[in-house]
Amino acid sequence: MQKNTISHFEIYANDPDKLAKFYTDMFDWKITAVPGMDYRMVHTGETDDKGMLKHPGAINGGIARRPAGYGVNGAVNYAMVDSIEDAIARAKKLGAKLTKDKTAVPGMGWFAMFLDPEGNNFAVFKNDPQAK
């Protein structure tokens, strides 16, 4: 097993329910409220009956109310998509701001970057099927 892999992410929001809807509509993620907490679990991949991911490489996370005094995050989470162009159109329609248009990563694929409706950075990536 590889050490020190990323195992969870969090996205902060002033309106967590609104942001949960944005990410559900953007990526079809399953987002569920955690009883007794102001927290939502984000499921980006299929899980077993214990909530553990069935497929390596997928990362689940959460959406939480932005802590007092905490600014916009500096990390960027990349979501794999089938089409950069479709993701850009979808993100804009849902209220995201495009901050970096479709850009090639030679020999690997393409990406685009955004600010979500709460001002958090996120990005999308599409593998180049021709890359070796």
Backbone bond lengths (Angstrom), bond angles and torsions (degrees), N, CA, C in turn:
res aa  C-N    CA-C-N  psi(-1)  N-CA   C-N-CA  omega(-1)  CA-C   N-CA-C  phi
1 M - - - 1.456 - - 1.527 109.10 -
2 Q 1.303 116.68 134.59 1.458 120.99 179.12 1.528 109.36 -73.04
3 K 1.316 116.51 142.33 1.461 121.67 -179.79 1.520 111.19 -89.32
4 N 1.309 115.68 153.16 1.458 124.22 170.44 1.522 114.38 60.99
5 T 1.331 117.62 34.69 1.457 120.06 175.86 1.524 109.20 -80.17
6 I 1.321 116.55 156.17 1.463 120.42 176.69 1.516 107.96 -70.89
7 S 1.318 116.89 130.59 1.453 120.05 -175.58 1.526 113.99 -119.27
8 H 1.333 117.96 -9.02 1.466 120.65 -175.34 1.526 107.55 -164.31
9 F 1.307 116.44 151.79 1.456 119.99 173.10 1.514 108.63 -134.88
10 E 1.316 116.36 157.79 1.462 121.93 173.68 1.508 108.85 -132.74
11 I 1.323 115.06 143.59 1.449 122.24 176.10 1.512 106.41 -120.84
12 Y 1.316 117.58 123.35 1.460 120.87 -178.44 1.524 111.52 -89.42
13 A 1.318 115.02 147.68 1.459 120.43 -177.22 1.514 110.60 -149.94
14 N 1.320 116.60 147.99 1.463 120.92 170.88 1.524 110.16 -77.34
15 D 1.324 117.23 -27.74 1.463 123.42 177.11 1.531 107.77 -128.61
16 P 1.344 117.20 83.09 1.463 120.73 -174.63 1.532 114.39 -58.03
17 D 1.332 118.15 -36.47 1.465 119.54 -179.40 1.525 111.21 -66.02
18 K 1.319 116.30 -41.27 1.470 120.35 179.11 1.530 110.13 -65.04
19 L 1.340 116.51 -41.82 1.455 119.50 -179.76 1.527 110.88 -69.99
20 A 1.320 118.13 -34.31 1.466 121.16 175.86 1.531 109.79 -60.50
21 K 1.311 117.09 -41.32 1.470 120.56 178.19 1.525 110.21 -64.19
22 F 1.343 117.15 -42.25 1.464 120.50 178.23 1.530 110.26 -56.09
23 Y 1.340 118.09 -51.10 1.463 120.37 -176.52 1.531 112.12 -71.25
24 T 1.318 118.23 -30.92 1.460 120.22 173.68 1.521 109.79 -63.91
25 D 1.338 116.49 -46.00 1.466 120.65 179.91 1.534 111.92 -69.53
26 M 1.320 117.57 -34.08 1.462 121.20 -177.01 1.530 111.54 -74.01
27 F 1.329 117.50 -48.04 1.462 121.18 -171.70 1.527 114.44 -120.05
28 D 1.329 118.35 3.15 1.464 122.00 -177.55 1.526 112.27 61.52
29 W 1.341 116.59 29.42 1.456 119.85 176.40 1.517 109.75 -71.91
30 K 1.312 116.43 147.88 1.455 121.44 174.26 1.535 106.36 -90.26
31 I 1.320 116.34 121.98 1.465 120.94 -178.24 1.523 108.14 -124.71
32 T 1.326 115.83 125.78 1.463 120.85 -177.13 1.523 110.98 -126.45
33 A 1.324 115.97 142.19 1.464 121.61 177.34 1.534 109.02 -71.78
34 V 1.325 115.77 143.21 1.458 121.64 176.19 1.529 107.18 -95.51
35 P 1.337 117.70 117.91 1.472 120.39 -178.66 1.536 111.79 -56.78
36 G 1.330 115.59 134.61 1.462 121.46 177.15 1.514 114.80 80.18
37 M 1.331 117.74 3.15 1.463 120.94 -179.72 1.524 109.44 -135.07
38 D 1.306 117.26 151.49 1.460 121.80 172.82 1.524 106.56 -88.31
39 Y 1.351 115.60 67.92 1.457 122.28 -171.72 1.517 109.01 -150.41
40 R 1.311 116.25 145.66 1.455 122.30 177.07 1.518 108.47 -125.52
41 M 1.322 117.11 131.32 1.462 121.17 175.86 1.518 108.70 -83.98
42 V 1.322 115.74 135.03 1.459 122.29 178.56 1.521 107.75 -107.35
43 H 1.325 115.68 121.23 1.461 121.91 179.61 1.527 107.88 -109.55
44 T 1.333 115.92 108.79 1.461 120.42 -179.00 1.513 111.89 -95.23
45 G 1.314 117.10 -12.97 1.456 121.68 -179.03 1.513 110.73 -139.64
46 E 1.311 115.17 167.91 1.466 121.59 -179.43 1.524 109.86 -69.22
47 T 1.334 115.86 136.50 1.468 121.06 -179.37 1.527 110.69 -120.06
48 D 1.328 114.72 160.39 1.462 119.86 176.08 1.528 109.32 -85.53
49 D 1.340 116.72 -173.04 1.463 120.26 -176.75 1.523 113.52 -67.79
50 K 1.331 118.27 -12.43 1.468 122.50 176.27 1.524 112.08 -96.92
51 G 1.337 116.62 1.13 1.454 120.82 -179.27 1.519 114.00 83.68
52 M 1.331 117.08 10.48 1.463 120.99 179.68 1.530 109.27 -89.44
53 L 1.329 116.49 142.33 1.463 121.47 -178.99 1.522 111.62 -63.96
54 K 1.326 116.09 136.84 1.462 121.61 179.06 1.519 112.37 -84.92
55 H 1.339 117.64 -23.96 1.463 120.89 -174.80 1.523 110.41 -118.52
56 P 1.332 117.02 125.90 1.466 120.28 178.27 1.526 111.12 -58.93
57 G 1.305 115.65 146.34 1.457 121.12 176.64 1.511 114.09 97.50
58 A 1.327 117.55 -26.11 1.466 119.79 176.80 1.526 108.31 -75.82
59 I 1.312 116.09 146.47 1.462 121.15 179.47 1.522 107.56 -129.08
60 N 1.310 116.35 127.93 1.453 120.40 173.19 1.520 108.70 -93.40
61 G 1.317 116.45 165.76 1.455 119.38 -178.12 1.492 111.56 -157.74
62 G 1.319 116.64 -153.21 1.451 121.11 -178.63 1.511 112.08 -154.00
63 I 1.318 114.76 164.93 1.460 122.32 173.71 1.516 106.48 -122.00
64 A 1.305 116.38 127.05 1.463 121.49 -177.15 1.515 109.83 -131.32
65 R 1.317 115.64 156.76 1.460 120.20 174.89 1.525 108.36 -62.25
66 R 1.323 116.26 135.30 1.463 121.40 -179.60 1.528 109.40 -62.22
67 P 1.333 117.96 126.40 1.471 120.00 178.67 1.525 110.97 -63.61
68 A 1.314 116.17 148.53 1.466 121.76 178.66 1.524 109.36 -55.52
69 G 1.325 116.02 132.91 1.454 121.33 177.00 1.516 114.36 80.96
70 Y 1.326 117.58 0.06 1.457 120.59 -178.84 1.509 109.18 -91.11
71 G 1.304 117.35 123.59 1.457 121.63 -179.32 1.517 111.53 -81.07
72 V 1.308 115.77 -171.39 1.459 121.58 176.90 1.518 108.28 -63.98
73 N 1.324 116.12 141.25 1.468 119.10 -174.27 1.516 112.21 -67.96
74 G 1.313 116.00 159.52 1.445 121.76 178.40 1.518 112.51 -103.18
75 A 1.333 118.12 -10.46 1.464 121.45 179.20 1.524 109.61 -84.07
76 V 1.312 115.71 155.91 1.463 120.88 176.91 1.521 107.83 -127.78
77 N 1.324 116.32 123.10 1.457 121.80 174.83 1.522 108.13 -97.01
78 Y 1.331 116.68 132.74 1.460 122.82 179.47 1.524 108.92 -104.81
79 A 1.324 116.55 130.59 1.456 121.96 175.73 1.525 108.43 -107.48
80 M 1.319 116.54 134.67 1.460 121.47 177.33 1.527 108.77 -74.14
81 V 1.325 117.27 134.51 1.464 122.61 -179.99 1.528 109.50 -132.14
82 D 1.326 115.49 162.63 1.459 121.17 177.66 1.520 112.36 -83.48
83 S 1.343 117.10 -24.25 1.461 121.32 -177.78 1.524 109.79 -149.30
84 I 1.313 116.71 121.72 1.467 121.16 176.60 1.527 109.87 -63.72
85 E 1.324 116.21 -43.34 1.470 120.28 -177.95 1.529 111.11 -61.91
86 D 1.336 116.81 -44.49 1.468 119.94 178.59 1.524 111.14 -64.89
87 A 1.334 116.91 -38.95 1.470 120.56 179.68 1.525 110.87 -65.41
88 I 1.324 117.60 -40.13 1.461 121.33 178.17 1.526 109.84 -62.33
89 A 1.313 116.18 -47.81 1.469 119.83 -179.60 1.526 110.92 -61.99
90 R 1.320 116.25 -43.32 1.470 120.52 -179.22 1.525 111.28 -64.57
91 A 1.329 116.19 -45.11 1.461 120.46 -179.06 1.527 111.18 -61.34
92 K 1.322 116.59 -45.90 1.469 120.07 179.32 1.527 110.87 -61.17
93 K 1.320 116.58 -43.31 1.466 121.46 -179.90 1.532 110.94 -60.74
94 L 1.343 115.95 -33.27 1.468 121.30 -178.03 1.529 112.97 -87.96
95 G 1.330 117.55 1.65 1.458 120.86 174.90 1.510 116.12 101.67
96 A 1.326 118.64 8.14 1.463 120.92 176.99 1.529 109.47 -81.12
97 K 1.325 115.66 155.56 1.464 122.01 177.45 1.528 108.22 -106.88
98 L 1.330 116.17 124.62 1.456 121.61 177.03 1.525 108.51 -72.49
99 T 1.337 117.61 123.35 1.460 121.07 179.64 1.523 112.35 -109.12
100 K 1.325 117.32 -20.13 1.472 121.93 174.81 1.520 107.07 -148.34
101 D 1.321 115.55 115.62 1.456 121.45 -178.16 1.531 110.09 -67.20
102 K 1.307 115.88 174.04 1.460 122.26 179.80 1.521 110.17 -47.02
103 T 1.333 115.10 125.20 1.456 122.04 -176.60 1.523 109.08 -133.81
104 A 1.313 116.82 135.22 1.463 121.43 179.24 1.521 111.57 -78.37
105 V 1.310 115.08 144.00 1.458 123.41 167.75 1.532 103.66 -116.11
106 P 1.333 117.44 98.62 1.458 120.83 -171.96 1.530 113.45 -50.02
107 G 1.326 113.97 128.98 1.457 120.44 178.59 1.513 115.00 77.94
108 M 1.340 117.55 1.32 1.461 119.73 -177.90 1.524 113.14 -127.55
109 G 1.336 117.99 -50.95 1.457 120.08 -176.72 1.515 111.68 164.02
110 W 1.331 115.97 -146.80 1.462 122.73 -178.08 1.519 109.88 -139.00
111 F 1.343 115.54 156.55 1.458 119.70 175.59 1.515 109.53 -143.70
112 A 1.334 115.08 164.71 1.467 123.39 171.27 1.524 106.23 -144.44
113 M 1.338 115.96 152.34 1.471 120.63 -176.62 1.522 110.49 -124.38
114 F 1.336 115.23 152.68 1.464 122.27 -174.51 1.516 111.39 -144.50
115 L 1.343 114.49 168.38 1.455 123.21 161.59 1.522 105.43 -113.16
116 D 1.345 116.99 128.23 1.460 119.52 177.39 1.530 109.33 -73.13
117 P 1.335 119.61 175.17 1.469 120.80 -177.55 1.530 114.77 -60.65
118 E 1.342 118.29 -14.83 1.465 121.75 177.12 1.529 111.95 -99.88
119 G 1.326 117.89 3.57 1.463 121.36 177.60 1.513 115.23 89.19
120 N 1.339 118.53 10.01 1.467 121.83 177.53 1.520 109.99 -85.32
121 N 1.342 115.74 141.83 1.457 121.16 174.32 1.522 109.80 -71.49
122 F 1.319 116.76 141.77 1.457 121.93 165.40 1.512 107.48 -153.77
123 A 1.318 115.70 164.03 1.458 120.39 -177.18 1.519 109.83 -144.60
124 V 1.325 115.03 162.76 1.458 121.74 174.69 1.518 108.33 -123.14
125 F 1.332 115.84 152.07 1.464 121.70 -178.83 1.513 108.86 -137.73
126 K 1.328 115.94 140.56 1.461 123.29 175.59 1.518 108.03 -126.55
127 N 1.344 116.44 122.42 1.467 120.17 177.15 1.517 110.40 -66.77
128 D 1.328 115.82 148.49 1.458 122.02 173.13 1.531 106.41 -89.35
129 P 1.346 117.06 112.97 1.465 118.85 -178.16 1.532 113.18 -63.71
130 Q 1.338 116.90 -16.88 1.463 121.45 178.74 1.522 112.73 -84.89
131 A 1.344 116.89 -13.42 1.471 120.80 -176.22 1.530 110.10 -67.79
132 K 1.303 114.12 143.94 1.472 119.44 -179.74 1.501 110.91 -114.32
